[in-house]
Amino acid sequence: MEGTGPQPQPAGPRIFATTHWSVVLAAGNEGSANASEALETLCCAYWYPIYVYVRRKGHGPEDARDLTQEFFAQLISKEHLRQADRQKGKFRSFLLAMLDHFLAREWSRAHRQKRGGEYRFISLDQHTPEERYRLEPADNDTPEKRFLRHWALTVLKQTMESLERECVRNGKGALFLEARNLLSGERDAEAYITISQRLGMASGAARVAVHRLRQRYGELLRSEIAQTVETPAEVDEEMRCLLAALSA
């Protein structure tokens, strides 16, 4: 049945799930080139949540950029990853613990230009990190709460990208583009009519197709969450945490 069961892997390169514990463990214990590549992808995805956390800790734009760059450079060089223990909790908790440890021994200003080494994390977004940060709403959120919100947004973004790639592989890219705004649960009758007209489908068929796509989105979201925790029992807890972070 459509939307269920194992899905085929894409023929081309795949962006690795950003918080997959196996990547962390492999990168910390082995010299795997694949693990290093996946870890660098992980760092790119988490660059902005970490940047926001550092800014909320009181560091200025330049310091926050340099500290974030150096933090991830050290992760990629595996200095911190050897301390990773999947059984001690969630990936995001590990990441913040490593970050707090790093900030506690903050590099001196004299070494700032050397931070980041050979690694460069290029943002694919329209705005630079600080431009994005200026668009953040004014509030009294703690650095931890702000990090959690952007962690949740990162997970949703990764899930949506996974679903899009899957739809394109299955010849349903047009359906995804039309239905992506309905995947969070909205039931907009006019939207279904528009989708059916644009795709040449009956209205009922459009509803069924979007419903299946929504179900698949939920499955992929749970799968993404499952990669960040130790046991299946923690998935529901993380789902609640994600929803709470988004609604805060």
Secondary structure as the mmCIF struct_conf table of DSSP 4:
data_model
#
loop_
_struct_conf.conf_type_id
_struct_conf.id
_struct_conf.beg_label_comp_id
_struct_conf.beg_label_asym_id
_struct_conf.beg_label_seq_id
_struct_conf.end_label_comp_id
_struct_conf.end_label_asym_id
_struct_conf.end_label_seq_id
TURN_TY1_P TURN_TY1_P1 GLU A 2 GLY A 3
BEND BEND1 GLY A 5 GLY A 5
HELX_LH_PP_P HELX_LH_PP_P1 PRO A 8 PRO A 10
BEND BEND2 ALA A 11 GLY A 12
HELX_LH_PP_P HELX_LH_PP_P2 ILE A 15 ALA A 17
TURN_TY1_P TURN_TY1_P2 THR A 18 THR A 19
HELX_RH_AL_P HELX_RH_AL_P1 TRP A 21 ASN A 29
HELX_RH_AL_P HELX_RH_AL_P2 ALA A 33 ARG A 56
TURN_TY1_P TURN_TY1_P3 LYS A 57 GLY A 58
HELX_RH_AL_P HELX_RH_AL_P3 PRO A 61 ILE A 76
TURN_TY1_P TURN_TY1_P4 SER A 77 HIS A 80
HELX_RH_3T_P HELX_RH_3T_P1 LEU A 81 GLN A 83
HELX_RH_3T_P HELX_RH_3T_P2 ARG A 86 LYS A 88
BEND BEND3 GLY A 89 GLY A 89
HELX_RH_AL_P HELX_RH_AL_P4 PHE A 91 ALA A 104
TURN_TY1_P TURN_TY1_P5 ARG A 105 ARG A 105
HELX_LH_PP_P HELX_LH_PP_P3 GLU A 106 SER A 108
HELX_RH_3T_P HELX_RH_3T_P3 ARG A 109 LYS A 114
TURN_TY1_P TURN_TY1_P6 ARG A 115 GLU A 118
BEND BEND4 ASP A 125 HIS A 127
HELX_RH_AL_P HELX_RH_AL_P5 PRO A 129 ARG A 134
TURN_TY1_P TURN_TY1_P7 LEU A 135 LEU A 135
BEND BEND5 GLU A 136 GLU A 136
HELX_LH_PP_P HELX_LH_PP_P4 PRO A 137 ALA A 138
HELX_RH_AL_P HELX_RH_AL_P6 PRO A 143 ARG A 169
TURN_TY1_P TURN_TY1_P8 ASN A 170 GLY A 171
HELX_RH_AL_P HELX_RH_AL_P7 GLY A 173 ALA A 179
HELX_RH_3T_P HELX_RH_3T_P4 ARG A 180 LEU A 182
TURN_TY1_P TURN_TY1_P9 LEU A 183 SER A 184
BEND BEND6 GLY A 185 GLY A 185
HELX_RH_AL_P HELX_RH_AL_P8 ALA A 189 LEU A 199
TURN_TY1_P TURN_TY1_P10 GLY A 200 GLY A 200
HELX_RH_AL_P HELX_RH_AL_P9 SER A 203 ALA A 226
TURN_TY1_P TURN_TY1_P11 GLN A 227 THR A 228
BEND BEND7 VAL A 229 THR A 231
TURN_TY1_P TURN_TY1_P12 PRO A 232 PRO A 232
HELX_RH_AL_P HELX_RH_AL_P10 ALA A 233 SER A 247
#
